[in-house]
């Protein structure tokens, strides 16, 4: 129970209400949870004809709650009969509390009897236990052989196209050795004497230089056009321009 800081309703203590603390199997608590509202979940029988004068106590689950969901084998159901093994509380003081509202709890009573509720051993119960064990040992992930190739858009591939293109460019640039800057400048000026505008791919083919290195040099002597007729091309800065007479200007 979470810690509460509000007032505690002690009406149960004033009434001297005694309650039983009973441990039940997990499957039984799941079946009880299916009961709608405060519907009846079963019957508790107390007989005074037990061994050594002790009463015999048993719980019988309602028949409509014996159906266990998620099991294909319809012959397997929850056991109905559950004998209770009674135990003494001993020197402990135990109490039961309930939440009546947010930050409010109430004392339902003091524990006067402890008990273990266990299913009666039967063929039906053994089937249920076997299925539970088999279910718990199933692997979370299973390998499955496909009868035909996966044709949706999420089919796994060994390598994506953009990764292959990146690797190709990386290898290609890695093979290009950087030339002396002045040598690259001479090649660029020679090229721009023939044409005013070049895209970066053409300049890479002409100079045989890595793209990053070539762009560093172009920023010193050139202008990159981001709009207009010659968008995405390089041209020389005005102070470096010296074109052939027939291509001095395109305007």
TABEL-V287388 format. One record per helix or strand of 3 or more residues. SS is the DSSP state (H for helix, E for strand). FROM is the first residue (numbers start at 1). LEN is the number of residues. If there is no record, write none. Layout:
# TABEL-V287388
SS_FROM_LEN / SS_FROM_LEN
This chain:
# TABEL-V287388
H_11_4 / E_18_6 / H_26_8 / E_42_6 / H_51_3 / E_56_6 / H_63_3 / E_81_7 / E_95_7 / E_104_16 / H_123_14 / H_161_15 / H_181_12 / H_200_8 / H_211_11 / E_222_4 / E_233_4 / H_238_3 / H_245_3
